[in-house]
Amino acid sequence: MSGQDMVDADGVFTQFYEHLRLPDYFGWNWDALRDCLHDFHWLPAAHILLTIDAAESILQEMNDERRSFYRMLSGAAKYWAAKADLPGQDKVTFRTVLLCDPGMEAALRAQMPD
């Protein structure tokens, strides 16, 4: 995914919709994105790795929304890591890699949830 195309909420939703092939009923809002990140039934994959380049551009002028977005990604990773193994179901792993200019790494890390 391209962080340069995620300068506002619509850009974030579009990138996720196109790259994760979100279902047509996706609601184009933060709650809907969180719900989709906690239910990948439409994807035939047990391992999901999101890679976002130019991460310093994500919601660049919207600090509160950017922190909420990072919390959402972290929460989805924690959700899938804690989900119990169920018989007959593959264990889903979910990870996100944010790529940025080396000079921006410290600033981005400071915005990440614990």
KEZA-150000 format. One record per residue: residue number from 1; x negated, y negated, z of N, C-alpha, C, CB in turn. Coordinates in steps of 0.001 Angstrom, whole numbers. Glycine has a CB too. Layout:
   i      nX      nY      nZ     caX     caY     caZ      cX      cY      cZ     cbX     cbY     cbZ
 NUM       X       Y       Z       X       Y       Z       X       Y       Z       X       Y       Z
...
END
This chain:
   i      nX      nY      nZ     caX     caY     caZ      cX      cY      cZ     cbX     cbY     cbZ
   1    -839    1169       0       0       0       0    -883   -1231       0     954       1    1203
   2    -313   -2328    -419   -1062   -3569    -504    -598   -4565     549    -926   -4171   -1891
   3   -1496   -4917    1465   -1186   -5941    2448    -912   -7285    1800   -2314   -6070    3437
   4   -1525   -7527     634   -1298   -8792     -66     144   -8924    -546   -2248   -8915   -1249
   5     843   -7804    -665    2250   -7827   -1056    3178   -7779     151    2554   -6666   -1982
   6    2599   -7894    1365    3379   -7829    2599    3289   -9142    3376    2897   -6664    3473
   7    3388  -10256    2685    3257  -11547    3358    4528  -11957    4096    2891  -12614    2354
   8    5639  -11285    3792    6890  -11537    4506    7608  -10204    4689    7793  -12566    3735
   9    8714  -10240    5419    9436   -9007    5729    9896   -8295    4465   10635   -9308    6619
  10   10415   -9021    3498   10865   -8387    2259    9721   -7659    1560   11471   -9429    1319
  11    8527   -8247    1600    7372   -7591    1011    7019   -6304    1732    6189   -8521    1017
  12    7096   -6317    3068    6843   -5095    3849    7861   -4027    3465    6908   -5386    5382
  13    9132   -4400    3470   10183   -3427    3158   10009   -2870    1746   11573   -4072    3304
  14    9670   -3724     793    9489   -3275    -587    8330   -2302    -695    9258   -4466   -1514
  15    7209   -2607     -47    6051   -1701    -100    6406    -333     489    4849   -2312     662
  16    7073    -313    1626    7448     957    2242    8484    1691    1394    7992     724    3657
  17    9456     966     884   10492    1582      61    9869    2245   -1171   11542     533    -364
  18    8989    1542   -1838    8395    2071   -3064    7370    3171   -2804    7745     954   -3835
  19    6517    2997   -1807    5427    3946   -1607    5816    5169    -790    4289    3260    -944
  20    6755    5015     125    7232    6180     884    8496    6766     278    7490    5796    2339
  21    8975    6121    -776   10209    6561   -1432   11338    6691    -415    9990    7904   -2157
  22   11539    5596     331   12597    5596    1341   13934    5900     691   12654    4244    2079
  23   14841    6498    1455   16152    6838     888   16923    5596     431   16982    7609    1915
  24   17839    5797    -492   18632    4683   -1028   19458    3975      37   19548    5183   -2115
  25   19762    4655    1128   20550    4022    2181   19699    3159    3122   21276    5084    2982
  26   18402    3017    2837   17533    2175    3649   18154     788    3779   16111    2086    3032
  27   18218     260    5002   18944    -982    5280   18178   -2274    5104   19434    -939    6635
  28   16935   -2236    4683   16143   -3434    4419   16078   -4366    5624   16713   -4178    3232
  29   15831   -3782    6809   15607   -4566    8020   14662   -3773    8925   16963   -4892    8753
  30   14178   -4405    9989   13173   -3774   10851   13699   -2523   11537   12694   -4758   11897
  31   14943   -2544   12003   15508   -1349   12652   15581    -185   11677   16909   -1649   13217
  32   15965    -471   10446   16058     587    9433   14678    1166    9109   16714      43    8150
  33   13667     303    9051   12316     802    8789   11845    1684    9939   11334    -371    8575
  34   12073    1244   11170   11705    2064   12326   12423    3414   12281   12040    1326   13638
  35   13697    3407   11977   14443    4665   11889   13845    5585   10839   15913    4395   11568
  36   13481    5034    9689   12901    5864    8623   11539    6422    9029   12765    5051    7328
  37   10764    5650    9798    9455    6135   10241    9569    7220   11301    8632    4986   10778
  38   10759    7396   11852   10990    8447   12841   11771    9623   12258   11735    7880   14037
  39   12011    9605   10968   12764   10687   10321   12340   10764    8856   14314   10457   10444
  40   11475   11698    8547   10963   11849    7188   11620   13013    6455    9459   12045    7218
  41   12890   13262    6701   13550   14434    6117   13549   14416    4586   14977   14521    6619
  42   13448   13250    3980   13483   13147    2514   12112   13419    1886   13974   11757    2098
  43   11058   13466    2717    9718   13710    2185    9328   15179    2376    8684   12785    2871
  44    8897   15830    1320    8474   17229    1455    7011   17325    1894    8673   17978     125
  45    6674   16646    3000    5287   16647    3471    5265   16743    4988    4536   15376    2996
  46    4296   17469    5498    4142   17592    6940    3087   16625    7474    3774   19024    7308
  47    2304   16040    6585    1247   15122    6997    1388   13824    6192    -172   15763    6790
  48    1540   12728    6914    1757   11435    6264     651   10492    6701    3165   10846    6611
  49     -61    9965    5728   -1127    9008    5977    -820    7751    5181   -2524    9594    5596
  50    -543    6664    5896    -327    5373    5253   -1666    4653    5200     750    4521    6016
  51   -2001    4150    4051   -3208    3347    3896   -2786    1986    3353   -4254    4048    2947
  52   -3134     961    4083   -2762    -400    3686   -4046   -1206    3530   -1794   -1068    4737
  53   -4317   -1656    2312   -5495   -2485    2100   -5140   -3956    2309   -6074   -2259     686
  54   -6153   -4781    2441   -5974   -6209    2714   -5040   -6422    3906   -5418   -6930    1470
  55   -5282   -5650    4965   -4406   -5689    6138   -4350   -7067    6783   -4865   -4675    7158
  56   -5379   -7874    6583   -5370   -9221    7152   -4273  -10093    6540   -6726   -9881    6950
  57   -3723   -9666    5403   -2672  -10433    4731   -1269  -10073    5194   -2767  -10230    3251
  58   -1129   -8963    5918     201   -8514    6352     820   -9573    7267     114   -7134    7086
  59    1963  -10094    6866    2717  -11066    7668    1794  -12130    8252    3478  -10355    8798
  60     883  -12616    7441    -194  -13487    7880     283  -14745    8592   -1024  -13869    6714
  61    1372  -15301    8162    1881  -16533    8773    2961  -16252    9816    2435  -17459    7697
  62    3155  -14998   10177    4230  -14601   11089    3647  -13715   12191    5372  -13853   10321
  63    2928  -14309   13128    2198  -13548   14133    3078  -12640   14971    1468  -14480   15028
  64    4237  -13131   15407    5122  -12298   16233    5627  -11091   15452    6311  -13124   16748
  65    6029  -11326   14207    6503  -10208   13384    5367   -9229   13097    7104  -10726   12059
  66    4160   -9734   12892    3026   -8849   12623    2756   -7950   13835    1763   -9675   12270
  67    2781   -8535   15029    2581   -7715   16241    3688   -6671   16364    2546   -8609   17513
  68    4917   -7063   16079    6034   -6108   16127    5847   -4997   15097    7374   -6832   15882
  69    5371   -5354   13916    5105   -4370   12866    4039   -3377   13320    4662   -5070   11566
  70    2953   -3886   13915    1900   -2998   14409    2423   -2096   15518     704   -3811   14914
  71    3264   -2650   16415    3867   -1817   17476    4747    -734   16870    4697   -2686   18451
  72    5459   -1078   15797    6321     -98   15133    5493    1052   14561    7140    -772   14014
  73    4390     729   13895    3532    1780   13342    2931    2630   14451    2416    1169   12485
  74    2474    1990   15505    1919    2721   16640    2978    3598   17297    1331    1749   17664
  75    4177    3053   17459    5267    3822   18049    5633    5040   17217    6481    2946   18226
  76    5615    4890   15899    5913    6036   15026    4847    7110   15171    6015    5589   13552
  77    3580    6705   15249    2501    7690   15431    2656    8403   16766    1113    7008   15350
  78    2978    7668   17817    3167    8277   19138    4386    9194   19142    3320    7188   20218
  79    5447    8778   18467    6656    9599   18376    6331   10960   17771    7735    8887   17538
  80    5655   10952   16617    5356   12217   15940    4335   13046   16706    4846   11952   14533
  81    3400   12402   17387    2406   13149   18169    3051   13843   19358    1292   12216   18653
  82    4075   13238   19938    4724   13792   21128    5853   14761   20805    5259   12678   21975
  83    6297   14787   19565    7438   15628   19193    7069   17097   19344    7893   15331   17743
  84    7928   17824   19999    7672   19244   20258    7723   20058   18968    8689   19795   21267
  85    6915   21105   18931    6986   22051   17820    8288   22832   17932    5755   23014   17815
  86    9001   22927   16837   10247   23676   16813   10101   24856   15869   11429   22777   16389
  87   10651   25997   16234   10550   27155   15351   11149   26860   13977   11248   28363   15978
  88   10425   27237   12942   10918   27065   11586   10719   25674   11013   12348   27399   11545
  89   10112   24775   11783    9873   23417   11289    8382   23114   11348   10678   22372   12115
  90    7891   22505   10284    6496   22090   10276    6310   20917   11229    6041   21713    8847
  91    5184   20903   11914    4822   19764   12756    4406   18614   11834    3666   20137   13766
  92    5018   17457   12004    4705   16287   11192    3601   15491   11880    5970   15405   10965
  93    2601   15106   11113    1599   14176   11625    1751   12871   10848     138   14762   11492
  94    1578   11780   11560    1744   10451   10975     589    9578   11433    3117    9819   11374
  95    -114    8996   10494   -1230    8109   10789   -1192    6913    9847   -2577    8857   10668
  96   -1752    5813   10308   -1871    4621    9484   -3323    4149    9520    -903    3501    9973
  97   -3850    3830    8357   -5185    3251    8239   -5022    1857    7650   -6135    4147    7351
  98   -5523     868    8373   -5486    -514    7903   -6889    -893    7450   -4968   -1487    9020
  99   -7012   -1286    6205   -8296   -1692    5645   -8335   -3202    5545   -8536   -1044    4260
 100   -9458   -3797    5931   -9570   -5249    5898  -11004   -5646    5613   -9092   -5869    7222
 101  -11189   -6934    5363  -12542   -7465    5239  -13249   -7267    6571  -12531   -8975    4823
 102  -14534   -6892    6562  -15244   -6661    7825  -15178   -7848    8785  -16686   -6335    7542
 103  -15176   -9055    8284  -15117  -10226    9146  -13780  -10409    9847  -15421  -11440    8350
 104  -12748   -9692    9414  -11403   -9815    9997  -11095   -8706   11000  -10358   -9803    8895
 105  -11978   -7724   11102  -11679   -6554   11934  -11396   -6916   13391  -12833   -5576   11875
 106  -12228   -7724   14014  -12034   -8074   15425  -10698   -8785   15642  -13186   -8962   15917
 107  -10354   -9692   14745   -9086  -10420   14884   -7899   -9474   14754   -8986  -11537   13832
 108   -7979   -8524   13832   -6879   -7567   13675   -6787   -6631   14863   -7052   -6760   12394
 109   -7922   -6151   15349   -7916   -5272   16524   -7282   -5968   17736   -9351   -4827   16864
 110   -7509   -7256   17866   -6951   -8007   18997   -5432   -8042   18967   -7490   -9425   19002
 111   -4828   -7835   17801   -3382   -7875   17674   -2741   -6502   17803   -3006   -8484   16359
 112   -3552   -5469   17853   -3026   -4105   17928   -2498   -3800   19321   -4107   -3092   17543
 113   -1441   -3002   19386    -947   -2592   20705   -1942   -1639   21369     445   -1919   20583
 114   -1876   -1560   22676   -2774    -655   23422   -2469     793   23138   -2668    -907   24918
END
